[in-house]
Amino acid sequence: MTPVEIPPPDALRDRIREAVSHTAPAGLTPRTRAAVAVVFILIAIALGVALMRPDIAALPPASLIGVSLGVAFLAAATLVVALSPGRHGLGAPVTWLVVLAATTAPLYAMMTMMAGLGTAPDGPPVRGCFTMSTGVALVGLVGLTYALHRSVPAAAVARGALLGACAGAWAGLTIHLHCPCGEPLHILLGHAAPIAICAALGAVISPRFLRP
Amino acid sequence: MARDWTKPGPPVARPFAVVSRHGMTQGDLDAAMARYAGGDDSAFDALYRLLSPRLYAFCLRLTRRRQEADDLFQETFLKLHRSRSTFVPRAAAIHWAFAVARSVHLDRVRFRKRRPEAVAETEEGLSTFTSVPSREGSPEEHARAKELMVVVDRVLRDLPENQRAAYVLIREEGLSVSEASSVLGATPTAVKLRAFRAYEAIREALRAAGLDDSELEK
């Protein structure tokens, strides 16, 4: 079949030529930007390791490693899908983006609560964990949004939400390694809620920076 | 048997289309875009020549007004230029350009919703494909095609933006449902449904105007 073709007016071409000559294109390639995003994530992980919980040696290694790897896998999966160019070069299918963005926080909460690694019922206050987790997640969200700056012409809201969930999941790994409290309410409010909040923020704020 | 409307059909505006006047192939366009994305400014002319006829037609369909289509087309090209380094080399350049054009168009629509006084729609400005002269067919065929185009143009104009975009991409641009869903950032099911609704609205309007809706398939 033949697609519809209508040549634009010639005057338009000269106007565009002129405008393009005065506009600087973005300098960084997506690969460089992805590297920047990875650096942000490495900082988040390093923070988690540096502030590691004091009871780490007393925890069953299999459970600790299993849950940490599970959370890391979840965070890595969100990262891969969020940065993936997809089949047509326009990003992963919107269904994947939405499903993953919506399920990251519940999956994280389920994994960390079921592991039963809490040794301090009266651990740090929820507010402390919430602040730290949200702070790390926001730094990650800024890095990831920068990585995809002006490169998401379609499904920018869903992609922004997944970037937020991804940043939140990496922050969740940090807080999981940091906080010894295993109370379900503490985990829900202090550890998992920042992931959901960050996903919502990503959906609302990131699109304007992600669109070309 | 009813036609499968999710398959790309012949373009509705076919009698008015300039068929591959530059002998454009997808490969040529993608190669030009890849060169341009790699920083080769000399690829601009080839890219413009290969991309502009389809992109401009798409902008016309989205905006429904010549003046606005010109602005959208120019802004889209600027955005393509500005974010050229983010183009994925193995991707289809035309799909990327359509996605950028639609993104720019939606931004403009949102802006206008905030400032409705900025828009004054005139009948003159609404014409799109109907004002493009035909180059093929007998006078009778041309007259019938033109009549059909007027109805299609009017229906498309009144459709919600998302249905119009889905219809144009699938039926006129020949994209698959999967490709159109990538360009529109929606699920394939949603895109199929939008295109179906648009198609049904057009068929209904053609029947109401006493035109044979099977003409749409030709």
Interface residues (C-beta under 8 A of the other chain):
Chain A: M1 T2 P3 V4 E5 I6 P7 P8 P9 L12 R13 R15 I16 R17 A19 V20 T23 A24 P25 A26 G27 L28 T29 P30 P85 G86 R87 H88 G89 L90 G91 P93 V94 T95 R150 S151 P153 A154 A155 A156 A158 R211 P212
Chain B: P8 G9 P10 P11 A13 R14 F16 A17 V18 V19 S20 R21 G39 F44 Y48 S52 P53 R54 Y56 A57 L60 R61 D70 F73 Q74 F77 L78 K79 L80 H81 R82 S83 R84 S85 T86 F87 V88 R90 A91 A92 H95 W96 A99 V100 R102 S103 V104 D107 F129 V132 E172 E173 G174 S178 E179 S181 S182 V183 L184 G185 A186 T187
